[in-house]
């Protein structure tokens, strides 16, 4: 597994991380990826660690704390050898966002308990609204205070959009950003965010590298997302666009759906120097194996990278 430095001053991290939304299981409404087996999830987390994945990203909102609890249980014996990345702002999807100081302290204390630790390696503001990150300095002062007390080691912003991420890079002193990035969403590249982050030494963590599963090539026009799955609410036009888009990309690269497609999607993200960690989700050990292989091989062939970027001149992957 290739290691990278997370931002200017580290720490060293596995270039493939473990995205913890899926293992949280079902939450009220259409706000998750559905039911899961906790024993299976713990086995998968441990398998990821045994295969040199050391960056584990989660949130209190993922399963209303279940994701954090499973990671804490699975990795308690190896706590000092792993990087815990969690968030504040959403204690649950049902309750909505809350970024006041009292709520952040309470959320962080609960996360520490569930993760069975006394510090968090990376704490993210979870999709904060613009008035918080651009107009209010107090939240950044609070994060710095938590850092001085060694309750957190680093902090960053998990941005709603690349546009906000770019504005943050220009207007705020941040070490880390978490953004959406994948072969069908290259807005961060097109806006110049990735280049500016590299120049400033800001570490980028890329979430949704498989575009919510579409880039595996396993989702078709006949796929029905059940009640509870957050994709259940998506427009039929967007689903159609992403199914056809994934088909176009896999055809362009001459690769098959499944493991081959997954590896290509992750290697695409690893081709950009400012991206330190790529965050696919994993429910099963075989998925971890596919992802780890991408982390061993690293960046995509330059000619394939160029093909995908140029494809965006011809195809729009978003629908209103």
C-alpha positions as CSV (number, residue, x, y, z in Angstrom):
1,X,0.0,0.0,0.0
2,X,1.4,3.4,-1.0
3,X,1.7,5.9,1.9
4,X,1.2,9.6,1.6
5,X,1.7,12.5,4.0
6,X,-1.6,14.0,5.1
7,X,-1.2,17.7,4.4
8,X,2.0,19.7,5.2
9,X,3.1,18.0,8.4
10,X,1.7,14.5,8.2
11,X,0.9,12.0,9.6
12,X,1.7,9.3,7.1
13,X,-1.5,7.6,5.9
14,X,-2.6,4.8,3.6
15,X,-3.6,6.2,0.3
16,X,-6.7,4.1,0.5
17,X,-8.9,4.8,3.5
18,X,-12.0,3.1,4.9
19,X,-15.3,5.1,4.3
20,X,-17.6,4.3,7.2
21,X,-21.0,5.5,6.1
22,X,-22.2,2.2,4.7
23,X,-21.4,0.1,7.9
24,X,-23.6,2.4,10.0
25,X,-26.6,0.5,8.6
26,X,-30.1,1.8,8.2
27,X,-31.2,5.2,9.7
28,X,-34.7,6.8,9.6
29,X,-35.9,7.9,6.2
30,X,-33.9,7.5,3.0
31,X,-30.6,8.5,4.6
32,X,-28.3,5.5,4.4
33,X,-27.2,2.5,2.3
34,X,-29.6,0.1,4.1
35,X,-29.4,-2.7,6.6
36,X,-26.0,-4.3,7.4
37,X,-24.6,-7.1,9.6
38,X,-22.5,-5.6,12.5
39,X,-20.4,-8.8,12.9
40,X,-19.6,-8.8,9.2
41,X,-18.7,-5.1,9.4
42,X,-16.3,-5.7,12.3
43,X,-14.7,-8.5,10.3
44,X,-14.3,-6.2,7.3
45,X,-12.8,-3.4,9.4
46,X,-10.2,-5.8,10.9
47,X,-9.5,-7.2,7.4
48,X,-8.9,-3.6,6.1
49,X,-6.4,-3.0,9.0
50,X,-4.6,-6.3,8.3
51,X,-4.2,-5.2,4.7
52,X,-2.5,-1.9,5.7
53,X,-5.5,0.4,5.6
54,X,-4.9,2.7,8.5
55,X,-7.2,5.7,7.8
56,X,-10.8,5.1,9.0
57,X,-13.3,7.9,8.3
58,X,-16.7,8.0,10.0
59,X,-19.3,10.4,11.5
60,X,-21.8,10.4,14.4
61,X,-24.5,10.6,11.6
62,X,-23.5,7.3,10.1
63,X,-25.9,4.9,11.7
64,X,-26.6,7.4,14.5
65,X,-23.2,6.4,16.1
66,X,-23.1,2.8,15.0
67,X,-20.3,3.3,12.5
68,X,-18.1,4.9,15.1
69,X,-18.9,2.2,17.6
70,X,-18.0,-0.6,15.2
71,X,-14.7,1.0,14.3
72,X,-13.9,1.6,18.0
73,X,-14.6,-2.0,18.9
74,X,-12.8,-3.5,15.9
75,X,-9.6,-1.4,16.3
76,X,-9.3,-0.8,20.0
77,X,-6.2,-3.0,20.4
78,X,-4.5,-1.2,17.5
79,X,-5.6,2.4,18.3
80,X,-2.1,3.9,18.2
81,X,-1.4,2.4,14.8
82,X,-4.5,3.9,13.0
83,X,-5.9,7.3,12.1
84,X,-9.4,8.1,13.3
85,X,-11.2,10.6,11.1
86,X,-14.6,11.7,12.3
87,X,-16.9,14.7,12.1
88,X,-19.0,17.3,14.0
89,X,-22.1,19.1,12.9
90,X,-24.5,16.2,12.4
91,X,-25.2,13.9,15.4
92,X,-27.9,12.3,13.2
93,X,-29.4,13.0,9.8
94,X,-32.8,13.2,11.4
95,X,-31.8,16.0,13.8
96,X,-30.1,18.1,11.2
97,X,-27.1,20.3,11.5
98,X,-25.9,22.0,14.6
99,X,-22.5,23.8,14.8
100,X,-22.8,25.7,18.1
101,X,-19.9,25.3,20.5
102,X,-21.9,23.3,23.1
103,X,-23.2,20.9,20.4
104,X,-19.7,20.4,19.0
105,X,-18.3,19.6,22.5
106,X,-21.1,17.1,23.2
107,X,-20.8,15.5,19.8
108,X,-17.0,15.1,20.2
109,X,-17.3,13.6,23.7
110,X,-19.8,11.0,22.4
111,X,-17.5,10.2,19.5
112,X,-14.5,9.7,21.8
113,X,-16.6,7.3,23.9
114,X,-17.9,5.3,20.9
115,X,-14.4,5.1,19.3
116,X,-12.9,4.1,22.6
117,X,-10.2,6.7,22.5
118,X,-9.1,10.0,24.2
119,X,-8.2,11.8,21.0
120,X,-9.2,12.1,17.4
121,X,-6.6,12.3,14.7
122,X,-8.7,14.3,12.2
123,X,-11.9,16.2,13.1
124,X,-14.0,17.5,10.2
125,X,-16.7,20.1,10.1
126,X,-19.4,18.0,8.4
127,X,-20.8,20.0,5.4
128,X,-21.0,23.3,7.3
129,X,-23.2,26.1,5.9
130,X,-21.5,29.1,4.3
131,X,-22.3,31.5,7.1
132,X,-20.3,29.3,9.5
133,X,-17.2,28.9,7.4
134,X,-17.0,32.3,5.7
135,X,-18.5,34.7,8.2
136,X,-17.8,33.3,11.7
137,X,-14.2,32.9,12.9
138,X,-15.3,31.4,16.3
139,X,-15.6,27.9,15.0
140,X,-12.1,27.8,13.7
141,X,-10.9,29.3,17.0
142,X,-12.7,26.4,18.8
143,X,-11.0,23.8,16.6
144,X,-7.6,25.4,17.3
145,X,-8.4,25.3,21.0
146,X,-9.3,21.5,20.8
147,X,-6.0,21.0,18.9
148,X,-4.0,22.8,21.6
149,X,-5.6,20.6,24.3
150,X,-4.6,17.5,22.2
151,X,-8.2,16.4,22.0
152,X,-7.7,16.5,18.3
153,X,-4.5,16.3,16.2
154,X,-5.7,18.0,13.1
155,X,-8.9,19.5,11.7
156,X,-10.4,20.1,8.3
157,X,-13.6,20.9,6.5
158,X,-15.7,18.3,4.7
159,X,-17.2,20.6,2.0
160,X,-20.6,20.5,0.5
161,X,-19.2,21.4,-2.9
162,X,-15.9,22.0,-4.6
163,X,-16.9,25.7,-5.1
164,X,-16.9,26.1,-1.3
165,X,-13.7,24.2,-1.0
166,X,-12.0,26.5,-3.5
167,X,-13.3,29.6,-1.6
168,X,-12.0,28.2,1.6
169,X,-8.6,27.7,0.2
170,X,-8.5,31.3,-0.9
171,X,-10.0,32.9,2.3
172,X,-9.2,30.6,5.2
173,X,-6.2,29.0,6.7
174,X,-7.1,25.3,6.6
175,X,-4.9,22.2,6.6
176,X,-7.3,19.6,5.2
177,X,-10.3,19.4,2.9
178,X,-12.6,16.5,2.2
179,X,-14.4,16.8,-1.2
180,X,-16.4,14.7,-3.7
181,X,-14.2,13.5,-6.5
182,X,-14.4,10.7,-9.1
183,X,-14.3,9.9,-12.8
184,X,-17.8,11.5,-13.2
185,X,-17.2,14.4,-10.9
186,X,-14.0,16.2,-11.7
187,X,-15.2,19.7,-10.7
188,X,-12.4,20.0,-8.2
189,X,-9.9,19.6,-11.0
190,X,-11.8,21.8,-13.4
191,X,-12.0,24.7,-10.9
192,X,-8.3,24.5,-10.0
193,X,-9.0,23.4,-6.4
194,X,-6.6,20.5,-6.7
195,X,-3.7,22.6,-8.1
196,X,-4.2,25.3,-5.5
197,X,-4.3,22.8,-2.7
198,X,-1.1,21.3,-3.9
199,X,0.6,24.7,-4.0
200,X,-0.6,25.5,-0.5
201,X,0.3,22.1,1.0
202,X,-3.4,21.4,1.9
203,X,-4.2,17.7,2.0
204,X,-7.2,16.5,0.1
205,X,-9.3,13.5,1.1
206,X,-11.4,12.3,-1.8
207,X,-14.8,10.9,-0.9
208,X,-17.3,9.2,-3.3
209,X,-14.5,7.8,-5.5
210,X,-17.0,5.2,-6.9
211,X,-19.7,7.8,-7.4
212,X,-22.1,6.2,-4.9
213,X,-21.5,2.8,-6.5
214,X,-22.2,3.7,-10.1
215,X,-18.6,3.5,-11.2
216,X,-18.5,-0.2,-10.3
217,X,-20.6,-0.7,-13.4
218,X,-22.9,-3.0,-11.4
219,X,-25.8,-0.5,-11.2
220,X,-28.1,-0.6,-14.3
221,X,-31.2,1.1,-15.5
222,X,-33.2,-1.8,-13.9
223,X,-31.6,-1.3,-10.4
224,X,-34.2,-0.5,-7.8
225,X,-32.9,1.3,-4.7
226,X,-35.1,0.2,-1.8
227,X,-36.7,2.4,0.8
228,X,-34.1,3.6,3.2
229,X,-31.4,3.9,0.6
230,X,-30.5,7.6,0.1
231,X,-30.4,7.0,-3.7
232,X,-34.1,6.0,-3.6
233,X,-35.0,9.7,-3.8
234,X,-32.7,10.6,-6.7
235,X,-34.2,11.8,-10.0
236,X,-34.6,9.2,-12.7
237,X,-32.7,11.5,-15.1
238,X,-29.6,11.6,-12.8
239,X,-29.6,7.9,-12.3
240,X,-29.9,7.4,-16.1
241,X,-27.0,9.8,-16.7
242,X,-24.7,8.1,-14.2
243,X,-25.5,4.6,-15.5
244,X,-24.8,5.6,-19.0
245,X,-21.8,7.7,-17.9
246,X,-20.2,4.7,-16.2
247,X,-20.9,2.6,-19.2
248,X,-19.1,5.2,-21.4
249,X,-16.1,5.4,-19.1
250,X,-15.7,1.6,-18.8
251,X,-16.0,1.2,-22.5
252,X,-13.5,4.0,-23.1
253,X,-11.0,2.3,-20.8
254,X,-11.8,-1.2,-22.1
255,X,-12.5,-2.6,-18.7
256,X,-15.2,-4.8,-17.1
257,X,-17.7,-4.0,-14.3
258,X,-16.8,-5.1,-10.8
259,X,-13.3,-5.4,-9.5
260,X,-11.6,-4.0,-12.6
261,X,-13.9,-1.0,-12.6
262,X,-13.4,-0.4,-8.9
263,X,-9.7,-0.4,-9.2
264,X,-9.7,2.0,-12.2
265,X,-11.9,4.5,-10.3
266,X,-9.6,4.6,-7.3
267,X,-6.4,4.8,-9.4
268,X,-8.0,7.8,-11.2
269,X,-8.2,9.6,-7.9
270,X,-4.7,8.6,-6.9
271,X,-3.4,10.2,-10.1
272,X,-3.7,13.7,-8.6
273,X,-0.8,14.7,-6.2
274,X,-2.8,16.8,-3.8
275,X,-5.1,13.8,-3.0
276,X,-3.7,12.1,0.0
277,X,-6.5,9.6,0.8
278,X,-9.2,8.1,-1.3
279,X,-12.3,6.9,0.6
280,X,-14.3,4.1,-0.8
281,X,-16.9,2.4,1.4
282,X,-16.5,-1.3,2.2
283,X,-19.1,-3.8,3.6
284,X,-17.3,-7.0,2.7
285,X,-13.7,-8.3,2.8
286,X,-13.5,-8.9,-1.0
287,X,-14.3,-5.2,-1.6
288,X,-11.4,-4.3,0.6
289,X,-9.1,-6.6,-1.4
290,X,-10.1,-4.8,-4.6
291,X,-9.5,-1.4,-3.1
292,X,-6.1,-2.4,-1.6
293,X,-4.9,-3.5,-5.0
294,X,-5.5,0.0,-6.3
295,X,-3.5,1.4,-3.4
296,X,-0.6,-0.9,-4.3
297,X,-0.6,0.0,-8.0
298,X,-1.1,3.7,-7.5
299,X,-1.8,6.3,-10.3
300,X,-3.6,5.5,-13.5
301,X,-1.8,5.4,-16.8
302,X,-1.4,8.9,-18.1
303,X,-3.1,8.2,-21.4
304,X,-6.2,6.8,-19.7
305,X,-6.3,9.7,-17.3
306,X,-6.3,12.1,-20.3
307,X,-9.1,10.2,-22.0
308,X,-11.4,10.5,-19.0
309,X,-10.7,14.2,-18.5
310,X,-11.3,14.9,-22.2
311,X,-14.6,12.9,-22.1
312,X,-15.9,15.7,-19.8
313,X,-15.7,18.1,-22.8
314,X,-18.3,15.9,-24.5
315,X,-20.5,14.6,-21.7
316,X,-22.2,16.4,-18.8
317,X,-22.6,14.0,-15.9
318,X,-25.1,16.2,-14.0
319,X,-28.8,16.8,-14.6
320,X,-30.9,19.6,-13.1
